[in-house]
Amino acid sequence: MRKVNLLLCLGLFSLALIWGCAKKEGKIVAKVGEREITVEDLENQYNQQSRLIIKGRSELDRRRDALDKLIQDQVVILGAYKEGLDNEVKNDTAFQKQQDQILLRELYNKEILAKSEVSESELKEHYEKLKEEIHAWHILVETKAQADSIYQQLKEGADFGELAKERSIDPSAPNNAGDLGFFGWGRMVPEFQEEAFKLKDGEISRPVETNYGWHIIKLVERREVDQPPYEEAKEMIRSNLRRDKTQRRVREYFEELKKKVNFELNEEALDILMSKKTEIPPDTLGLRRMGDKLEIDRFTDEEKNMTLFSYKGGQVTVEDFVGQFNNIPPMYRPRLNEKDKIGEAAFQIIVTDILLEIAHDQKLGNTKDFKENWQKSMELEMAKRMRSDVILKGVGITDEEIQSYYDRHPDRYEKPAEVHIKEILVKTEDEASDILKQLKKGADFEKLAEEKTIRTYVKNQGGDLGSFRRSRYPELFDAAFQMKKGELKGPIKITDQQFGENYAVIKLIEKKEAEKTPLEEIKDQVTSQARREKDNNIFNQWVDTQKARLSIEINEEVLESTVNEKTEEEEKTQGEG
């Protein structure tokens, strides 16, 4: 039950976060005409681009790249205003719906984030908890009734590991008997860890519920662990605590909303839903449970028209719920094995309307943050339309341009060379030499491979590694590519991630030279790539032309002050290492 990144606090607020938090007053790092770019703008852009870090480039250079992108955006937005795209976007009914998303974001900031701040005392308390780890086992089941039954068996002396193998729905339980190993505070979801860390060595918990289901936990032992100094660890702790508090606050807030709107479930309809559900089989690897499904044809007309729940704004029928439920992708679909879970899923049908009503009642559309975020979202849309509808309007791609792109990038469309070999992998050079001698005297390669190779997964195939490219086994590929069909070679020293340093004897079955894929076979792919290159060239030329006409000022002192000197020094050290 380790933590996962949840979609905006359990998916309960389905908000578009591309605007981030409202723009705050701050230092100006650059100006494009009269439009200002703040340090906060730069931080947001830099953090987005940091996922694409190119090794060897300094942080200042990467920050300059981020600033260039922001300047480019402002140049395009200025062009969009000249084209009158602001009026076009404002009058676009489909785009106006984004106002609702921004309103929901403002409500989220006010009701969730503002009430999830982390105090210094909480940080220190959490830091103390990180000084120990616990070793625990668990059994995970779907319902409280199942958990209660297992708990009773354990009280009567049943073996925890055997019950975990037999009953737990944790995919790893058949192999590890529910053993979670050692973990520290903050590694598990809050409900789980709070119960686990309270236990004494050897103690078994009562059933505890999390988003994953119902758990029974057994504490094996505790141990102390070393921690970095508090000042070094506190920001990471703050981030983790903020996430946990945010998730708890979302759950609390939704319970408050249910009471506020008199949300009431119909028990009879709930029973019918639970009896009609069918389970979607796990994915092909059996690693992910896929939720449940509801087939409307399994319900009678009377059942379809039953009220599933009522609230101040009206009611929702079983048929309404089934339709909405089946629109959820299977991998995100909740399990309908308990009434509470059905209630949570049902509440999602009406929650957006309720939240919007609250946001309007609180006049969040009149706040400065809302207006700034609305302006930003409008300008993002303007920039997108400026690129596609103005700068690149009428741009096409000819067959000659496609052919030229294909000819200029031969490596992209080459089928890499492959070799097909059989191998006997052993630990020592002497052993490999001896095997090669036996083979040259007529010994059977497949039989020797079955007896000798330490690459166990090909023992039963007589050492056959199949066809592969150089990237898979570089040393074997390089040796084999110089050989003739049927030839033997060895010992070949190889370093394998799984088996370490060993020696191989190989036999070449077949090799294929690299060859270029004919354009006709991949024309759609090449066309798309050629068009993208052409579009980017035209767009960049347009931006460069506009930049030359505009007043662009960069405050180098402010830009340099944004560099984290400690991070920069660490990166230099790593680069030298």
C-alpha positions as CSV (number, residue, x, y, z in Angstrom):
1,M,0.0,0.0,0.0
2,R,2.7,2.4,-0.9
3,K,1.7,5.9,-1.9
4,V,0.9,6.8,-5.4
5,N,0.5,10.2,-7.1
6,L,-3.2,10.8,-7.0
7,L,-4.9,13.0,-9.7
8,L,-5.4,16.2,-7.8
9,C,-6.2,14.8,-4.4
10,L,-8.0,11.5,-5.1
11,G,-9.4,12.8,-8.3
12,L,-12.2,14.7,-6.5
13,F,-11.4,18.1,-8.1
14,S,-11.1,17.5,-11.9
15,L,-9.3,20.8,-12.6
16,A,-7.1,22.1,-15.3
17,L,-3.9,23.0,-13.6
18,I,-2.0,24.4,-16.6
19,W,-2.3,27.9,-15.2
20,G,-0.8,27.1,-11.8
21,C,-1.4,29.4,-9.0
22,A,-2.2,33.0,-9.5
23,K,0.6,35.3,-10.6
24,K,2.2,37.1,-7.7
25,E,4.0,40.4,-7.7
26,G,7.8,39.8,-8.0
27,K,11.1,40.9,-9.5
28,I,11.0,41.5,-13.2
29,V,13.6,39.3,-15.1
30,A,12.6,40.5,-18.6
31,K,10.3,42.7,-20.6
32,V,8.9,42.2,-24.1
33,G,7.5,45.6,-25.1
34,E,5.5,46.5,-22.1
35,R,4.8,42.9,-21.1
36,E,6.7,41.8,-18.0
37,I,8.2,38.3,-17.2
38,T,8.6,37.8,-13.4
39,V,11.0,35.5,-11.5
40,E,8.0,33.4,-10.6
41,D,7.1,33.0,-14.3
42,L,10.7,31.9,-14.9
43,E,10.6,29.4,-12.0
44,N,7.5,27.8,-13.3
45,Q,8.9,27.5,-16.8
46,Y,12.3,26.2,-15.6
47,N,10.6,23.6,-13.4
48,Q,8.7,22.3,-16.5
49,Q,11.8,22.2,-18.6
50,S,14.0,20.6,-15.9
51,R,12.6,17.2,-16.9
52,L,14.5,17.6,-20.1
53,I,17.9,18.5,-18.6
54,I,20.8,18.0,-21.0
55,K,23.9,16.9,-19.0
56,G,26.9,19.2,-19.1
57,R,24.8,22.4,-19.4
58,S,24.9,24.8,-16.5
59,E,21.8,25.8,-14.5
60,L,22.2,29.3,-15.8
61,D,22.2,28.1,-19.4
62,R,19.1,26.1,-18.7
63,R,17.4,29.0,-17.1
64,R,18.3,31.2,-20.1
65,D,16.6,28.6,-22.3
66,A,13.5,28.8,-20.1
67,L,13.5,32.6,-20.4
68,D,13.9,32.4,-24.2
69,K,10.8,30.2,-24.3
70,L,8.8,32.8,-22.2
71,I,10.0,35.6,-24.4
72,Q,8.9,33.7,-27.5
73,D,5.5,33.2,-25.9
74,Q,5.1,36.9,-25.2
75,V,6.2,37.7,-28.8
76,V,3.5,35.4,-30.2
77,I,0.8,36.8,-27.8
78,L,1.6,40.3,-28.9
79,G,1.1,39.2,-32.5
80,A,-2.2,37.5,-31.5
81,Y,-3.5,40.8,-30.1
82,K,-2.6,42.6,-33.3
83,E,-4.6,40.0,-35.2
84,G,-7.6,40.6,-33.0
85,L,-7.6,37.0,-31.6
86,D,-8.5,38.2,-28.2
87,N,-12.0,39.0,-29.3
88,E,-12.2,35.7,-31.2
89,V,-11.3,33.8,-28.1
90,K,-13.5,35.8,-25.8
91,N,-16.5,35.1,-28.0
92,D,-15.8,31.3,-28.4
93,T,-18.5,29.5,-26.4
94,A,-16.4,26.3,-26.1
95,F,-13.5,28.2,-24.7
96,Q,-15.6,30.1,-22.2
97,K,-16.2,26.8,-20.4
98,Q,-12.7,27.1,-19.2
99,Q,-13.9,29.8,-16.8
100,D,-15.5,27.0,-14.8
101,Q,-12.2,25.2,-14.5
102,I,-10.5,28.3,-13.2
103,L,-13.3,28.9,-10.7
104,L,-12.9,25.4,-9.4
105,R,-9.2,26.0,-9.0
106,E,-9.9,29.2,-7.0
107,L,-12.2,27.2,-4.8
108,Y,-9.6,24.5,-4.4
109,N,-7.0,27.1,-3.3
110,K,-9.4,28.6,-0.7
111,E,-11.0,25.4,0.7
112,I,-8.2,22.9,0.4
113,L,-4.7,24.4,0.0
114,A,-5.2,27.3,2.4
115,K,-6.3,24.8,5.0
116,S,-3.5,22.4,4.4
117,E,-0.5,24.5,5.5
118,V,2.2,22.7,7.5
119,S,3.5,24.2,10.7
120,E,7.1,24.1,12.0
121,S,6.0,21.9,14.9
122,E,4.5,19.4,12.5
123,L,7.7,19.4,10.5
124,K,9.8,18.6,13.6
125,E,7.4,15.9,14.8
126,H,7.5,14.2,11.4
127,Y,11.3,14.4,11.3
128,E,11.5,12.6,14.7
129,K,9.3,9.8,13.2
130,L,11.7,9.3,10.4
131,K,14.4,8.1,12.8
132,E,13.0,4.6,12.8
133,E,11.7,2.0,10.3
134,I,9.3,-0.9,10.8
135,H,9.1,-4.3,9.2
136,A,5.5,-5.3,8.6
137,W,3.3,-7.9,6.8
138,H,-0.2,-7.3,5.6
139,I,-3.3,-9.0,4.2
140,L,-5.4,-6.9,1.8
141,V,-9.0,-7.8,1.1
142,E,-12.0,-6.0,-0.5
143,T,-14.6,-5.9,2.3
144,K,-14.8,-5.3,6.0
145,A,-16.6,-8.6,6.4
146,Q,-13.7,-10.5,4.8
147,A,-11.2,-8.6,6.9
148,D,-13.2,-9.4,10.1
149,S,-13.3,-13.1,9.2
150,I,-9.5,-13.2,8.6
151,Y,-8.8,-11.3,11.8
152,Q,-10.8,-13.8,13.8
153,Q,-8.9,-16.7,12.2
154,L,-5.6,-15.0,13.2
155,K,-6.8,-14.6,16.8
156,E,-7.5,-18.3,16.8
157,G,-3.9,-19.1,15.8
158,A,-4.0,-19.2,12.0
159,D,-0.7,-18.6,10.2
160,F,-0.4,-15.0,8.9
161,G,1.7,-15.8,5.9
162,E,-0.4,-18.7,4.7
163,L,-3.6,-16.6,5.0
164,A,-1.9,-13.8,3.0
165,K,-1.0,-16.2,0.2
166,E,-4.6,-17.6,0.1
167,R,-6.7,-14.5,0.7
168,S,-4.8,-11.3,0.0
169,I,-5.6,-9.4,-3.2
170,D,-2.2,-7.8,-3.1
171,P,-0.7,-9.1,-6.4
172,S,2.7,-9.8,-4.7
173,A,1.1,-11.8,-1.8
174,P,1.4,-15.3,-3.4
175,N,5.2,-14.8,-3.6
176,N,6.0,-12.8,-0.5
177,A,3.2,-13.9,1.9
178,G,2.3,-10.2,2.5
179,D,5.8,-9.3,3.6
180,L,6.3,-5.5,3.0
181,G,9.9,-5.4,4.3
182,F,11.2,-2.4,6.2
183,F,9.6,1.0,5.5
184,G,9.7,4.4,7.1
185,W,7.1,7.0,8.1
186,G,5.7,8.6,5.0
187,R,6.1,5.6,2.7
188,M,2.6,4.3,3.1
189,V,-0.8,5.9,2.9
190,P,-1.7,7.7,6.1
191,E,-4.4,5.3,7.4
192,F,-2.1,2.3,7.0
193,Q,1.1,3.8,8.5
194,E,-0.8,5.4,11.5
195,E,-2.0,1.9,12.5
196,A,1.2,0.1,11.7
197,F,3.5,2.4,13.7
198,K,1.2,2.0,16.8
199,L,1.7,-1.7,16.9
200,K,4.2,-3.6,19.2
201,D,6.5,-6.3,17.8
202,G,4.5,-9.3,16.9
203,E,1.2,-7.5,17.3
204,I,-1.6,-7.8,14.7
205,S,-3.9,-4.9,14.0
206,R,-7.7,-4.8,13.7
207,P,-8.9,-4.3,10.1
208,V,-8.0,-0.8,8.8
209,E,-9.5,0.7,5.7
210,T,-7.5,2.6,3.0
211,N,-8.3,3.5,-0.7
212,Y,-7.0,0.1,-1.6
213,G,-9.3,-1.9,0.6
214,W,-9.2,-3.4,4.1
215,H,-5.8,-4.4,5.6
216,I,-4.7,-6.5,8.6
217,I,-1.2,-5.6,9.6
218,K,1.4,-7.6,11.5
219,L,4.4,-5.7,13.0
220,V,7.6,-7.8,12.9
221,E,10.3,-5.5,14.2
222,R,11.6,-1.9,14.4
223,R,15.0,-0.5,13.7
224,E,16.7,2.9,14.0
225,V,17.9,4.7,10.8
226,D,20.3,7.6,10.1
227,Q,18.7,10.8,8.9
228,P,20.1,13.9,7.2
229,P,20.2,17.1,9.3
230,Y,16.7,18.7,9.9
231,E,17.4,21.8,7.8
232,E,18.3,19.6,4.8
233,A,15.3,17.3,5.2
234,K,12.6,19.8,6.1
235,E,11.5,20.9,2.6
236,M,11.0,17.3,1.4
237,I,9.1,16.6,4.7
238,R,7.0,19.8,4.1
239,S,6.1,18.6,0.6
240,N,5.1,15.1,1.8
241,L,3.1,16.5,4.7
242,R,1.3,19.0,2.5
243,R,0.3,16.3,0.1
244,D,-1.1,14.1,3.0
245,K,-2.9,17.0,4.6
246,T,-4.4,18.1,1.2
247,Q,-5.7,14.6,0.6
248,R,-7.3,14.4,4.1
249,R,-8.8,17.9,3.7
250,V,-10.4,16.9,0.3
251,R,-12.1,13.9,2.0
252,E,-13.3,16.1,4.9
253,Y,-14.6,18.8,2.5
254,F,-16.5,16.3,0.5
255,E,-18.1,14.9,3.6
256,E,-19.1,18.5,4.5
257,L,-20.6,19.0,1.1
258,K,-22.7,15.8,1.4
259,K,-24.3,17.0,4.6
260,K,-24.8,20.5,3.1
261,V,-26.8,19.2,0.1
262,N,-28.6,16.4,2.1
263,F,-27.0,13.7,0.0
264,E,-29.0,10.5,0.7
265,L,-28.5,7.1,-0.8
266,N,-31.3,4.6,-1.4
267,E,-30.3,1.4,0.3
268,E,-32.6,-0.8,-1.9
269,A,-31.0,0.6,-5.1
270,L,-27.6,0.1,-3.7
271,D,-28.3,-3.6,-3.0
272,I,-29.5,-4.0,-6.6
273,L,-26.4,-2.3,-8.0
274,M,-24.1,-4.5,-6.0
275,S,-25.9,-7.6,-7.2
276,K,-25.7,-6.6,-10.9
277,K,-22.0,-5.7,-11.0
278,T,-19.5,-7.9,-12.8
279,E,-15.7,-7.7,-12.3
280,I,-13.5,-6.7,-15.2
281,P,-10.6,-9.2,-15.4
282,P,-7.1,-7.9,-14.5
283,D,-4.8,-6.7,-17.3
284,T,-2.8,-9.2,-19.3
285,L,0.0,-9.3,-16.7
286,G,-2.4,-9.6,-13.9
287,L,-0.8,-6.7,-12.1
288,R,-3.6,-4.2,-12.1
289,R,-7.2,-4.7,-11.0
290,M,-9.5,-3.1,-13.5
291,G,-12.5,-2.2,-11.4
292,D,-16.1,-3.4,-12.0
293,K,-18.6,-2.9,-14.8
294,L,-22.4,-2.5,-14.9
295,E,-24.4,-3.7,-17.9
296,I,-27.6,-1.7,-18.2
297,D,-29.3,-4.7,-20.0
298,R,-29.1,-6.6,-16.7
299,F,-31.5,-4.1,-15.0
300,T,-35.3,-4.2,-15.4
301,D,-37.1,-1.0,-16.4
302,E,-38.3,-0.6,-12.8
303,E,-34.8,-1.0,-11.5
304,K,-33.4,1.5,-14.0
305,N,-35.9,4.2,-12.9
306,M,-35.2,3.7,-9.2
307,T,-33.7,6.7,-7.4
308,L,-30.1,5.9,-6.4
309,F,-29.7,9.0,-4.4
310,S,-31.4,12.3,-3.7
311,Y,-30.0,15.8,-2.8
312,K,-31.2,19.4,-2.6
313,G,-30.8,19.8,-6.3
314,G,-32.8,16.7,-7.3
315,Q,-32.2,13.0,-7.7
316,V,-30.2,10.6,-9.8
317,T,-31.6,7.3,-11.1
318,V,-29.8,3.9,-11.3
319,E,-29.8,4.3,-15.1
320,D,-28.1,7.8,-14.8
321,F,-25.4,6.3,-12.6
322,V,-24.7,3.3,-14.8
323,G,-24.3,5.6,-17.8
324,Q,-21.8,7.9,-16.0
325,F,-20.0,5.0,-14.3
326,N,-19.3,3.2,-17.6
327,N,-17.8,6.3,-19.1
328,I,-14.9,6.0,-16.6
329,P,-11.9,4.2,-18.2
330,P,-11.7,0.7,-16.6
331,M,-8.3,1.3,-15.0
332,Y,-9.7,4.2,-13.0
333,R,-13.1,2.7,-12.3
334,P,-13.7,2.1,-8.5
335,R,-14.7,-1.3,-7.2
336,L,-18.4,-1.5,-6.3
337,N,-17.9,-4.1,-3.5
338,E,-19.2,-1.9,-0.6
339,K,-22.0,0.6,-0.3
340,D,-19.7,3.4,0.8
341,K,-17.7,3.1,-2.4
342,I,-20.8,3.2,-4.5
343,G,-21.8,6.3,-2.6
344,E,-18.5,8.0,-3.3
345,A,-18.8,7.1,-7.0
346,A,-22.4,8.4,-7.1
347,F,-21.5,11.7,-5.5
348,Q,-19.0,12.4,-8.3
349,I,-22.0,12.8,-10.7
350,I,-23.2,15.9,-9.0
351,V,-20.1,17.3,-7.3
352,T,-18.9,19.6,-10.1
353,D,-22.2,21.4,-10.2
354,I,-22.2,21.8,-6.5
355,L,-18.7,23.1,-6.4
356,L,-19.4,25.7,-9.2
357,E,-22.5,26.9,-7.3
358,I,-20.4,27.4,-4.2
359,A,-17.7,29.2,-6.2
360,H,-20.3,31.6,-7.7
361,D,-22.0,32.2,-4.3
362,Q,-18.6,33.2,-2.9
363,K,-18.0,35.5,-5.9
364,L,-14.6,33.9,-6.6
365,G,-15.0,35.1,-10.2
366,N,-14.4,38.7,-9.0
367,T,-11.1,38.0,-7.3
368,K,-7.7,39.2,-8.6
369,D,-6.4,35.7,-8.8
370,F,-9.3,34.6,-11.0
371,K,-9.0,37.5,-13.4
372,E,-5.2,37.0,-13.8
373,N,-5.6,33.2,-14.4
374,W,-8.5,33.8,-16.8
375,Q,-6.3,36.3,-18.7
376,K,-3.4,33.8,-18.8
377,S,-5.6,31.0,-20.1
378,M,-7.1,33.3,-22.8
379,E,-3.6,34.3,-23.9
380,L,-2.4,30.7,-24.1
381,E,-5.3,30.0,-26.4
382,M,-4.6,33.1,-28.4
383,A,-1.0,32.0,-28.9
384,K,-2.0,28.5,-30.0
385,R,-4.4,30.0,-32.6
386,M,-1.8,32.5,-33.7
387,R,0.6,29.7,-34.5
388,S,-1.9,27.4,-36.3
389,D,-4.3,29.9,-37.9
390,V,-2.0,32.8,-38.8
391,I,1.7,32.0,-38.8
392,L,1.3,28.5,-40.3
393,K,-1.9,29.2,-42.3
394,G,-1.8,27.5,-45.7
395,V,1.5,25.8,-45.0
396,G,1.7,22.4,-46.7
397,I,4.3,19.8,-47.5
398,T,5.3,18.5,-51.0
399,D,6.5,15.1,-52.0
400,E,9.9,16.7,-52.8
401,E,10.2,18.0,-49.3
402,I,9.2,14.6,-47.8
403,Q,11.9,12.9,-50.0
404,S,14.5,15.5,-49.0
405,Y,13.8,15.0,-45.3
406,Y,14.0,11.2,-45.7
407,D,17.3,11.5,-47.5
408,R,18.8,13.9,-44.9
409,H,18.0,11.6,-42.0
410,P,19.1,8.1,-43.1
411,D,19.9,6.9,-39.6
412,R,16.3,7.5,-38.5
413,Y,14.9,5.1,-41.0
414,E,17.5,2.4,-40.9
415,K,16.7,-1.1,-39.7
416,P,19.6,-1.9,-37.4
417,A,21.9,-4.9,-38.1
418,E,21.0,-8.1,-36.2
419,V,22.7,-11.3,-35.3
420,H,21.2,-14.6,-34.2
421,I,23.5,-16.7,-32.0
422,K,23.6,-19.6,-29.6
423,E,25.7,-19.0,-26.5
424,I,27.2,-20.9,-23.6
425,L,28.0,-18.5,-20.7
426,V,30.4,-19.6,-18.0
427,K,32.3,-18.0,-15.1
428,T,35.9,-18.5,-16.1
429,E,38.0,-18.1,-19.2
430,D,39.5,-21.5,-18.7
431,E,36.1,-23.2,-18.6
432,A,35.1,-21.3,-21.8
433,S,38.3,-22.4,-23.6
434,D,37.6,-26.1,-22.6
435,I,34.1,-25.9,-23.9
436,L,35.3,-24.4,-27.2
437,K,37.7,-27.3,-27.6
438,Q,34.9,-29.8,-27.0
439,L,32.7,-28.1,-29.6
440,K,35.5,-28.2,-32.2
441,K,35.8,-31.9,-31.6
442,G,32.2,-32.4,-32.4
443,A,30.4,-32.0,-29.0
444,D,26.7,-31.1,-29.3
445,F,26.3,-27.3,-28.7
446,E,22.7,-27.6,-27.3
447,K,23.5,-30.3,-24.8
448,L,26.6,-28.5,-23.5
449,A,24.5,-25.3,-23.2
450,E,21.9,-27.2,-21.2
451,E,24.6,-28.5,-18.9
452,K,26.9,-25.6,-18.6
453,T,25.4,-22.1,-19.3
454,I,24.7,-19.9,-16.4
455,R,22.2,-17.9,-18.4
456,T,19.4,-20.0,-17.0
457,Y,16.5,-18.6,-19.1
458,V,18.0,-20.1,-22.3
459,K,19.1,-23.5,-20.9
460,N,16.0,-25.2,-22.3
461,Q,16.6,-23.6,-25.7
462,G,20.1,-24.9,-26.0
463,G,21.6,-21.5,-25.4
464,D,19.6,-19.9,-28.2
465,L,19.5,-16.1,-27.7
466,G,17.5,-15.5,-30.8
467,S,18.0,-12.4,-33.0
468,F,19.1,-9.2,-31.3
469,R,20.6,-5.8,-32.0
470,R,23.9,-4.4,-30.7
471,S,22.2,-2.5,-27.9
472,R,21.1,-5.7,-26.2
473,Y,24.4,-7.6,-25.9
474,P,27.2,-5.3,-27.3
475,E,30.2,-7.6,-26.8
476,L,28.4,-10.6,-28.2
477,F,27.1,-8.6,-31.2
478,D,30.6,-7.2,-32.0
479,A,32.1,-10.6,-32.0
480,A,29.3,-12.3,-33.9
481,F,29.2,-9.7,-36.6
482,Q,32.7,-10.6,-37.7
483,M,31.9,-14.3,-37.9
484,K,30.7,-16.6,-40.7
485,K,27.5,-18.6,-40.5
486,G,28.0,-21.7,-38.4
487,E,31.4,-20.5,-37.0
488,L,32.3,-20.9,-33.3
489,K,34.1,-18.3,-31.3
490,G,35.3,-17.9,-27.7
491,P,36.2,-17.1,-25.0
492,I,34.5,-13.7,-25.2
493,K,34.7,-11.6,-22.1
494,I,31.4,-9.9,-21.3
495,T,30.0,-7.8,-18.6
496,D,26.4,-8.4,-18.0
497,Q,24.1,-6.4,-15.7
498,Q,22.4,-9.5,-14.4
499,F,25.4,-12.0,-14.4
500,G,28.4,-9.7,-13.9
501,E,31.8,-10.5,-15.6
502,N,31.8,-13.9,-17.4
503,Y,33.0,-15.6,-20.5
504,A,31.0,-16.8,-23.5
505,V,31.4,-19.3,-26.3
506,I,29.1,-18.5,-29.3
507,K,27.9,-20.0,-32.5
508,L,26.6,-17.8,-35.3
509,I,23.3,-18.9,-36.7
510,E,22.6,-15.9,-39.0
511,K,23.3,-12.2,-39.3
512,K,21.5,-9.4,-41.1
513,E,23.2,-6.2,-42.3
514,A,21.6,-2.8,-41.5
515,E,19.2,-1.7,-44.2
516,K,17.2,1.4,-45.0
517,T,13.4,1.1,-44.7
518,P,11.8,2.1,-48.0
519,L,10.1,5.5,-47.9
520,E,6.8,3.9,-49.1
521,E,6.6,1.8,-46.0
522,I,6.9,4.7,-43.6
523,K,5.6,7.6,-45.6
524,D,3.1,8.8,-43.1
525,Q,5.7,8.9,-40.4
526,V,8.2,10.7,-42.5
527,T,5.5,13.2,-43.7
528,S,4.6,14.0,-40.1
529,Q,8.2,14.6,-39.1
530,A,9.0,16.6,-42.3
531,R,5.9,18.7,-41.7
532,R,6.9,19.3,-38.0
533,E,10.4,20.4,-39.1
534,K,9.0,22.8,-41.7
535,D,6.4,24.2,-39.3
536,N,9.0,24.8,-36.6
537,N,11.4,26.5,-39.1
538,I,8.7,28.9,-40.4
539,F,7.5,29.6,-36.8
540,N,11.0,30.3,-35.5
541,Q,11.7,32.6,-38.5
542,W,8.5,34.5,-37.8
543,V,9.5,34.8,-34.1
544,D,13.0,36.0,-34.9
545,T,11.6,38.7,-37.3
546,Q,9.2,40.0,-34.6
547,K,12.0,40.0,-31.9
548,A,14.1,42.3,-34.1
549,R,11.2,44.7,-34.2
550,L,10.4,44.7,-30.5
551,S,12.1,46.1,-27.5
552,I,13.3,43.2,-25.4
553,E,15.1,43.8,-22.1
554,I,16.7,41.1,-20.0
555,N,17.8,41.9,-16.4
556,E,21.0,39.7,-16.3
557,E,21.5,40.4,-12.6
558,V,18.0,39.1,-11.7
559,L,18.4,36.1,-14.0
560,E,21.7,35.1,-12.4
561,S,20.3,35.6,-8.9
562,T,17.7,32.8,-9.6
563,V,20.5,30.2,-9.9
564,N,20.7,27.8,-7.0
565,E,24.4,28.0,-6.2
566,K,24.3,24.8,-4.1
567,T,22.6,22.8,-6.9
568,E,25.0,24.3,-9.5
569,E,28.0,23.2,-7.5
570,E,26.6,19.7,-6.9
571,E,26.0,19.3,-10.7
572,K,29.5,20.4,-11.4
573,T,30.9,17.9,-8.9
574,Q,28.8,15.1,-10.4
575,G,30.0,16.1,-13.9
576,E,33.6,16.0,-12.9
577,G,33.0,12.6,-11.2
